[in-house]
Amino acid sequence: GAQRPRGPQRGKDIKHEISASLEELYKGRTAKLALNKQILCKECEGRGGKKGAVKKCTSCNGQGIKFVTRQMGPMIQRFQTECDVCHGTGDIIDPKDRCKSCNGKKVENERKILEVHVEPGMKDGQRIVFKGEADQAPDVIPGDVVFIVSERPHKSFKRDGDDLVYEAEIDLLTAIAGGEFALEHVSGDWLKVGIVPGEVIAPGMRKVIEGKGMPIPKYGGYGNLIIKFTIKDPENHFTSEENLKKLE
């Protein structure tokens, strides 16, 4: 049956992964990445030959493909095949008029440097999109170049949305009688965490330090730092029987 004329098709997106540490996602990072892409030939402006010398292939009506109908026994099958006259280009160009730069292919390769900005607070799986920067082709709308943020695991912190989770191991004396410890934050600063005497810390208990989590994009501010405690039990026979009676 007759087909409606369609507008230009959209090309495929090009996707790349960009790795970032938790420190880089906290502070932000700019990376310069080289991209090899296909562009319309600058010499012939994507025509494939001299102006006026490129003719539309009448065998395939400029489509580059033909439909062939074959009867195989009782079945009639319709195949799509590359046009044998224009070899899939859709155009007929006299060899003497063919573009010397692209050899009639209409496209050439280009190396482009893209500056990729990882903004503070970005999350794993978030996309950074460069619209229309994918491969070019005649009568095709270029797709996008998409960088997908990949968060590397951290040795000390885990991320929960905009919050950071830190697992701190303290000894039994500190859990019962109080004390303090320091930790290095992803910002590069050292934080001092105090446990008030009498504030008994049980295994799995959590302490929240407000504003020490990850930056919150668009809205501003920071998430929270959640410290999850584990208690290190004392060694067997850690003290005398007399001290144990005092402790009791």
C-alpha positions as a LaTeX table, in Angstrom:
\begin{tabular}{lrrr}
\hline
Residue & $x$ (\AA) & $y$ (\AA) & $z$ (\AA) \\
\hline
Gly1 & 0.00 & 0.00 & 0.00 \\
Ala2 & 0.95 & 3.65 & $-0.30$ \\
Gln3 & 3.08 & 5.07 & 2.51 \\
Arg4 & 2.83 & 8.57 & 3.90 \\
Pro5 & 5.94 & 10.70 & 3.46 \\
Arg6 & 7.84 & 10.83 & 6.73 \\
Gly7 & 10.03 & 13.62 & 8.08 \\
Pro8 & 13.71 & 13.19 & 8.88 \\
Gln9 & 14.49 & 10.41 & 11.34 \\
Arg10 & 16.34 & 10.99 & 14.59 \\
Gly11 & 19.75 & 9.40 & 14.94 \\
Lys12 & 20.81 & 7.17 & 17.84 \\
Asp13 & 22.08 & 8.59 & 21.11 \\
Ile14 & 25.69 & 7.91 & 22.12 \\
Lys15 & 26.03 & 6.85 & 25.76 \\
His16 & 29.15 & 6.91 & 27.90 \\
Glu17 & 29.77 & 6.20 & 31.59 \\
Ile18 & 31.61 & 8.80 & 33.67 \\
Ser19 & 33.06 & 7.48 & 36.91 \\
Ala20 & 33.08 & 9.74 & 39.99 \\
Ser21 & 34.15 & 9.25 & 43.61 \\
Leu22 & 31.95 & 10.34 & 46.51 \\
Glu23 & 34.38 & 13.22 & 47.12 \\
Glu24 & 33.94 & 14.39 & 43.49 \\
Leu25 & 30.16 & 14.14 & 43.77 \\
Tyr26 & 30.35 & 16.24 & 46.96 \\
Lys27 & 32.56 & 19.01 & 45.55 \\
Gly28 & 31.75 & 18.74 & 41.83 \\
Arg29 & 34.12 & 17.97 & 38.98 \\
Thr30 & 34.79 & 19.03 & 35.39 \\
Ala31 & 36.21 & 16.46 & 32.98 \\
Lys32 & 37.38 & 16.99 & 29.40 \\
Leu33 & 36.53 & 13.94 & 27.31 \\
Ala34 & 37.40 & 13.29 & 23.66 \\
Leu35 & 34.58 & 12.10 & 21.40 \\
Asn36 & 35.04 & 10.60 & 17.94 \\
Lys37 & 31.91 & 11.39 & 15.96 \\
Gln38 & 30.64 & 11.35 & 12.39 \\
Ile39 & 29.83 & 14.73 & 10.80 \\
Leu40 & 28.56 & 15.89 & 7.41 \\
Cys41 & 31.46 & 16.39 & 5.02 \\
Lys42 & 32.48 & 20.06 & 5.14 \\
Glu43 & 33.89 & 20.01 & 1.61 \\
Cys44 & 30.65 & 18.98 & $-0.13$ \\
Glu45 & 28.27 & 19.98 & 2.70 \\
Gly46 & 26.99 & 16.41 & 2.93 \\
Arg47 & 25.98 & 16.11 & $-0.73$ \\
Gly48 & 28.65 & 13.59 & $-1.72$ \\
Gly49 & 29.70 & 15.48 & $-4.85$ \\
Lys50 & 29.70 & 18.78 & $-6.72$ \\
Lys51 & 26.64 & 20.97 & $-6.44$ \\
Gly52 & 24.12 & 20.00 & $-9.14$ \\
Ala53 & 25.99 & 16.79 & $-9.98$ \\
Val54 & 24.16 & 14.62 & $-7.46$ \\
Lys55 & 21.00 & 13.03 & $-8.88$ \\
Lys56 & 18.34 & 11.09 & $-7.01$ \\
Cys57 & 18.40 & 7.41 & $-7.85$ \\
Thr58 & 15.31 & 6.62 & $-9.92$ \\
Ser59 & 15.59 & 2.88 & $-9.30$ \\
Cys60 & 14.82 & 3.21 & $-5.56$ \\
Asn61 & 13.37 & 6.75 & $-5.61$ \\
Gly62 & 16.22 & 7.97 & $-3.43$ \\
Gln63 & 15.42 & 5.55 & $-0.58$ \\
Gly64 & 18.56 & 3.42 & $-0.94$ \\
Ile65 & 16.47 & 0.28 & $-0.52$ \\
Lys66 & 14.14 & $-1.79$ & $-2.68$ \\
Phe67 & 11.38 & $-4.22$ & $-1.87$ \\
Val68 & 11.54 & $-7.50$ & $-3.76$ \\
Thr69 & 8.58 & $-9.88$ & $-3.94$ \\
Arg70 & 9.27 & $-13.58$ & $-4.40$ \\
Gln71 & 6.99 & $-16.57$ & $-4.57$ \\
Met72 & 8.23 & $-19.55$ & $-2.57$ \\
Gly73 & 5.81 & $-22.39$ & $-3.15$ \\
Pro74 & 2.34 & $-21.34$ & $-1.98$ \\
Met75 & 3.81 & $-18.37$ & $-0.02$ \\
Ile76 & 4.57 & $-14.90$ & $-1.35$ \\
Gln77 & 7.32 & $-13.16$ & 0.61 \\
Arg78 & 8.45 & $-9.54$ & 0.44 \\
Phe79 & 12.12 & $-8.76$ & 1.12 \\
Gln80 & 13.89 & $-5.48$ & 1.73 \\
Thr81 & 17.25 & $-5.23$ & 0.02 \\
Glu82 & 19.89 & $-2.59$ & $-0.72$ \\
Cys83 & 19.46 & $-0.85$ & $-4.05$ \\
Asp84 & 21.91 & $-2.38$ & $-6.53$ \\
Val85 & 22.06 & 0.80 & $-8.65$ \\
Cys86 & 23.08 & 3.38 & $-6.03$ \\
His87 & 24.45 & 0.83 & $-3.50$ \\
Gly88 & 22.22 & 2.10 & $-0.72$ \\
Thr89 & 23.15 & 5.81 & $-0.98$ \\
Gly90 & 19.93 & 6.94 & $-2.68$ \\
Asp91 & 21.96 & 9.12 & $-5.07$ \\
Ile92 & 23.74 & 8.72 & $-8.38$ \\
Ile93 & 27.05 & 10.60 & $-8.67$ \\
Asp94 & 29.34 & 10.52 & $-11.68$ \\
Pro95 & 32.78 & 9.31 & $-10.47$ \\
Lys96 & 34.46 & 12.45 & $-11.83$ \\
Asp97 & 32.10 & 14.67 & $-9.80$ \\
Arg98 & 32.46 & 12.68 & $-6.56$ \\
Cys99 & 33.74 & 14.61 & $-3.53$ \\
Lys100 & 37.45 & 13.95 & $-3.07$ \\
Ser101 & 37.33 & 14.61 & 0.67 \\
Cys102 & 34.71 & 11.98 & 1.63 \\
Asn103 & 34.83 & 9.92 & $-1.60$ \\
Gly104 & 31.09 & 10.38 & $-2.03$ \\
Lys105 & 30.22 & 9.01 & 1.44 \\
Lys106 & 28.81 & 12.43 & 2.51 \\
Val107 & 30.26 & 12.11 & 6.02 \\
Glu108 & 33.67 & 12.26 & 7.67 \\
Asn109 & 35.06 & 11.65 & 11.15 \\
Glu110 & 35.80 & 14.41 & 13.65 \\
Arg111 & 37.40 & 14.40 & 17.12 \\
Lys112 & 35.67 & 16.76 & 19.52 \\
Ile113 & 36.46 & 17.64 & 23.14 \\
Leu114 & 33.46 & 17.93 & 25.45 \\
Glu115 & 33.59 & 19.55 & 28.90 \\
Val116 & 31.46 & 17.40 & 31.21 \\
His117 & 30.37 & 19.14 & 34.41 \\
Val118 & 29.54 & 16.82 & 37.32 \\
Glu119 & 27.59 & 19.14 & 39.60 \\
Pro120 & 27.83 & 18.87 & 43.42 \\
Gly121 & 25.23 & 16.44 & 44.76 \\
Met122 & 24.68 & 14.47 & 41.55 \\
Lys123 & 23.60 & 10.87 & 42.08 \\
Asp124 & 24.59 & 7.50 & 40.65 \\
Gly125 & 22.80 & 6.92 & 37.33 \\
Gln126 & 22.10 & 10.61 & 36.72 \\
Arg127 & 22.42 & 11.75 & 33.08 \\
Ile128 & 24.41 & 14.67 & 31.64 \\
Val129 & 23.05 & 15.37 & 28.15 \\
Phe130 & 24.68 & 17.17 & 25.21 \\
Lys131 & 21.82 & 17.66 & 22.78 \\
Gly132 & 22.47 & 17.02 & 19.09 \\
Glu133 & 26.15 & 16.09 & 19.59 \\
Ala134 & 25.86 & 12.49 & 18.32 \\
Asp135 & 26.68 & 11.30 & 14.79 \\
Gln136 & 25.47 & 13.36 & 11.84 \\
Ala137 & 24.10 & 11.89 & 8.60 \\
Pro138 & 22.21 & 13.29 & 5.61 \\
Asp139 & 18.48 & 13.86 & 6.30 \\
Val140 & 18.88 & 12.69 & 9.89 \\
Ile141 & 18.38 & 14.74 & 13.08 \\
Pro142 & 21.48 & 14.03 & 15.22 \\
Gly143 & 20.88 & 12.24 & 18.51 \\
Asp144 & 22.33 & 13.26 & 21.87 \\
Val145 & 25.56 & 12.40 & 23.65 \\
Val146 & 24.62 & 11.17 & 27.12 \\
Phe147 & 27.06 & 10.74 & 30.02 \\
Ile148 & 25.78 & 8.53 & 32.85 \\
Val149 & 27.25 & 9.18 & 36.31 \\
Ser150 & 28.69 & 6.05 & 37.95 \\
Glu151 & 29.42 & 6.45 & 41.67 \\
Arg152 & 32.47 & 4.50 & 42.89 \\
Pro153 & 32.14 & 2.70 & 46.26 \\
His154 & 33.69 & 4.54 & 49.22 \\
Lys155 & 35.81 & 2.87 & 51.90 \\
Ser156 & 34.07 & 4.64 & 54.82 \\
Phe157 & 30.76 & 6.16 & 53.71 \\
Lys158 & 27.59 & 4.89 & 52.08 \\
Arg159 & 25.09 & 7.17 & 50.44 \\
Asp160 & 21.35 & 7.15 & 51.14 \\
Gly161 & 19.77 & 9.78 & 48.88 \\
Asp162 & 21.13 & 13.11 & 50.13 \\
Asp163 & 22.34 & 11.57 & 53.42 \\
Leu164 & 25.68 & 9.95 & 54.24 \\
Val165 & 25.93 & 6.88 & 56.45 \\
Tyr166 & 29.11 & 6.20 & 58.46 \\
Glu167 & 29.61 & 3.05 & 60.54 \\
Ala168 & 31.62 & 3.79 & 63.68 \\
Glu169 & 33.04 & 1.09 & 65.94 \\
Ile170 & 33.52 & 2.18 & 69.56 \\
Asp171 & 34.64 & 0.23 & 72.60 \\
Leu172 & 32.33 & $-0.75$ & 75.45 \\
Leu173 & 33.79 & 1.85 & 77.84 \\
Thr174 & 33.10 & 4.71 & 75.41 \\
Ala175 & 29.58 & 3.36 & 74.78 \\
Ile176 & 28.83 & 3.41 & 78.52 \\
Ala177 & 30.95 & 6.23 & 79.92 \\
Gly178 & 31.19 & 8.60 & 76.94 \\
Gly179 & 34.11 & 9.92 & 74.93 \\
Glu180 & 34.87 & 11.22 & 71.47 \\
Phe181 & 36.34 & 10.17 & 68.13 \\
Ala182 & 37.24 & 11.89 & 64.84 \\
Leu183 & 36.37 & 10.97 & 61.26 \\
Glu184 & 37.50 & 12.36 & 57.91 \\
His185 & 34.52 & 13.71 & 55.98 \\
Val186 & 34.19 & 13.52 & 52.15 \\
Ser187 & 34.64 & 17.31 & 52.14 \\
Gly188 & 38.21 & 16.78 & 53.36 \\
Asp189 & 37.47 & 18.20 & 56.82 \\
Trp190 & 37.82 & 16.25 & 60.06 \\
Leu191 & 34.71 & 16.00 & 62.26 \\
Lys192 & 34.79 & 15.40 & 66.00 \\
Val193 & 31.91 & 13.28 & 67.31 \\
Gly194 & 31.22 & 13.38 & 71.04 \\
Ile195 & 29.32 & 10.89 & 73.19 \\
Val196 & 28.01 & 12.41 & 76.40 \\
Pro197 & 28.70 & 10.37 & 79.59 \\
Gly198 & 25.53 & 8.57 & 80.54 \\
Glu199 & 24.23 & 8.58 & 76.95 \\
Val200 & 24.50 & 4.82 & 76.63 \\
Ile201 & 25.12 & 3.74 & 73.02 \\
Ala202 & 23.52 & 0.40 & 72.09 \\
Pro203 & 24.63 & $-1.68$ & 69.06 \\
Gly204 & 22.89 & $-0.43$ & 65.90 \\
Met205 & 21.99 & 2.91 & 67.47 \\
Arg206 & 22.17 & 5.94 & 65.17 \\
Lys207 & 23.23 & 9.52 & 65.74 \\
Val208 & 22.28 & 12.26 & 63.25 \\
Ile209 & 24.54 & 15.22 & 62.51 \\
Glu210 & 22.51 & 17.74 & 60.53 \\
Gly211 & 23.92 & 19.43 & 57.44 \\
Lys212 & 26.91 & 17.09 & 57.04 \\
Gly213 & 25.46 & 14.97 & 54.23 \\
Met214 & 25.61 & 15.54 & 50.46 \\
Pro215 & 24.77 & 18.84 & 48.71 \\
Ile216 & 21.12 & 19.00 & 47.55 \\
Pro217 & 21.01 & 20.17 & 43.90 \\
Lys218 & 18.52 & 22.87 & 42.85 \\
Tyr219 & 17.08 & 23.32 & 46.36 \\
Gly220 & 20.37 & 24.10 & 48.13 \\
Gly221 & 21.51 & 23.00 & 51.57 \\
Tyr222 & 22.88 & 19.61 & 52.61 \\
Gly223 & 21.57 & 16.27 & 53.75 \\
Asn224 & 22.49 & 14.70 & 57.08 \\
Leu225 & 25.32 & 12.52 & 58.31 \\
Ile226 & 24.00 & 9.39 & 60.00 \\
Ile227 & 26.45 & 7.59 & 62.27 \\
Lys228 & 25.58 & 3.96 & 62.90 \\
Phe229 & 27.34 & 2.45 & 65.92 \\
Thr230 & 28.79 & $-0.98$ & 66.45 \\
Ile231 & 30.21 & $-1.90$ & 69.85 \\
Lys232 & 33.55 & $-3.67$ & 70.16 \\
Asp233 & 33.33 & $-6.16$ & 73.02 \\
Pro234 & 36.27 & $-6.40$ & 75.42 \\
Glu235 & 38.64 & $-9.38$ & 75.22 \\
Asn236 & 38.14 & $-12.40$ & 77.49 \\
His237 & 39.63 & $-11.91$ & 81.00 \\
Phe238 & 40.17 & $-8.22$ & 80.26 \\
Thr239 & 40.37 & $-7.34$ & 83.96 \\
Ser240 & 40.62 & $-8.79$ & 87.46 \\
Glu241 & 37.83 & $-10.46$ & 89.41 \\
Glu242 & 37.97 & $-7.64$ & 91.95 \\
Asn243 & 37.35 & $-5.03$ & 89.23 \\
Leu244 & 34.50 & $-7.08$ & 87.85 \\
Lys245 & 32.82 & $-7.02$ & 91.29 \\
Lys246 & 33.22 & $-3.22$ & 91.36 \\
Leu247 & 31.73 & $-3.00$ & 87.90 \\
Glu248 & 28.83 & $-5.17$ & 88.96 \\
\hline
\end{tabular}
